[in-house]
Amino acid sequence: MKKILIIVLALCLFVIPAMAQTQDNPTVANWEDLEEDFIATGYSGTFYTLNDYGIQLLIPGGLEPVELTDEQLEDGFVALFGTDDGSVYIPVTFRDLECETLPEVAEMALDGHEERKFGGFYKINGLDAILLYDGGTDHLIVVIPTSLDSHYLQVSITPISNEEVNSLSGFIIGSIQPIPEE
């Protein structure tokens, strides 16, 4: 009986809200609503600004910028943050996904990849985004359109199965925002 109750609760908490969420009715996340909770966790972090891409994001303490190789630059990496031992990292990439809309990106990303799951449509600090989970690579991926047609910024967090990383992922995602105007 307890097992049935747990399944019903899981459906109420996760499946039904995801079904109600659409591109026209995205989940909204604002850093101003999350900042106090982040501070309460006792973690620290630094906001990094990616001027060429018009965004900034919070990188938790313990993750430092990693120098990009020529190969990574050619593959679209614009920033990489990681732990000294390489066990946790956050790559930021800029790619031409050859899709005009976020629903097309989601469809393309999921097509033929059973290990990938769609996490929904979001409005993060005013930016349209989708969330994807790739169980094959243990990545949580946020995809944000840019001003260039079919070009998207992707912020990945891995390993998302790590409890500490998972608990910080919402703050990292919720911190992605346009660079404030001066």
N, C-alpha and C positions, 0 to 999 in steps of 0.2 A: 504494500500500500504506500509506504514511504517513497519507493521508487517512482510510482505513478505521480505522486504529489510533486516530486522534484522535477519530473519531465514537464508537468503542466506549468510549474513556476518558470522553468527555463523558456518555454514557449511564450509565456506572457511577457517576460523580461526582454527577450532577444528577437524572437521571430516576428511577433506581431508589430513592434515598433519598426523593424526593418521593412516590413511589408508596407507600412503607412508612409515610409520615407520615399520621396521621389526627387527628381531634379528640381521640381517646382516647390517642393516642401523639404528642403535639406535640414539636417541636424546643424544647429548653429553653435559655434564655439568661439568665444572671445577671451583673449588673454586677460583682460581686466577682471573677468569672472573667475579666472583660475589662479592668478598671481598670488593671492593671499593663501590659497590652499597649498601652492608649491612652497612658499616660505614656511608654512606650518609643518611640512614634511621634514624639515631640517636639512634638505639638500641645498646646494648652491649651484649656480650656473652663470654662464656668460652669454650675452646676446652677441651673435655674429651677424654682420651685415654683408650681404652679397650684392654690392652696388650694381654690378652689371645686370643683375636679374631682378632688382627692385624689391628684394625681401630681406627680412632678418628673422632669425630664429634663436631660441634658447638652446644652448648645449650644456648639459649637466656637468658639474665638476667631475674630474677623473677622465673626461674625454677631451683630447687636445687636437688641434688641427694637424693633419698628416700631409706631408709634402706629396704632391701628385706626380706620378711618373708620366713620361711622354705617352705611354700606352693608355693610361687612365684618361689623360686629357683628350686623346683621340677618340676615346669611347664616350665622351660627353660629360665626364666628371667635372664639376665646378668647385667642389669642396669635399673634403673627407675628414671626419672626426673619429678618433678611436682611442681605445685604451692602449697603454704601453705594450701589453701582451697580445694585442690584436683580438681579444675575445669579444669585444663589443665595438661596433662601429656604426656611424651614420654617414652614408654617402649621399651627396646631393648631385644630381645629374640634370643635364639639359639635353633633350632629345627631340628629334623630329619623329613622331609616332605615326605620321601619315594618317591621322584621324582629325576630323574637324571639331568633334564634340566630345565631352566627357563620357556620355553613354557609348559612343563608338570606341573610346579608349578601353572602357570596361569590357565591352564585347570582345575586342581584339585580345585583351590581356587574358581573358578567361577561355577563349576558344582553344580547345584541345589541351587545356592544362587543368586537369582535375584537382591538382593540389592547390590551386589558387581559388580564393573566395572573395566575393565582392562584399565590402564592408559598408557601402552606402555613399550617398551624396552628402556633402558638407559645405557649409559656408564658414570658413575659418578666418576670423578677423576681416570679413568682407571679401575674402578670396573664395571663388568657387573651387571645389576640390572633390576628388573621390578617394576612397580608402580601399586598398586591396591587401589581402593577406596571402602570402605565398608560403605554404607549408613545406614545399620542396627545398626552399632556401632559408626558411625561418625568418622571413622579412615581413615587416609591416610597411606598406608603401603608400605615401600620399602623393597624388598626382594633381598638379595645378596648371591650368592653361596659362600661356604667356601672350604677349601682344603679337607675336609672330604666329601666323596660321600654322596649325598642326604641330607646333612646338610646345613642349611641356617641361615643367620642372618636376622632378621626382625626388622626394625626400624619403629615404629608406631607414628603417631602424632594425638592427639585428644583433643578437638573436632575441626575437620577441618572446620565445619560450622561457627565457631567463626571467625569473620573478621580479627582480629589481628593475630590469630594463622594461618589462611590461608595465610595471607600476609608474614609471617615469614617461612612458610613451605618450600618454594623453597630454602631459604638460609640454612635451616637445612639439607635438602636433598642434596643440592649442596656442603655441607661441608664434607659429609661422604667421608673419604679417607683412604688409607693405611697409617700406621704409617710411618713417614719419617725415612729413614735410617740415622743413626748417623755416 
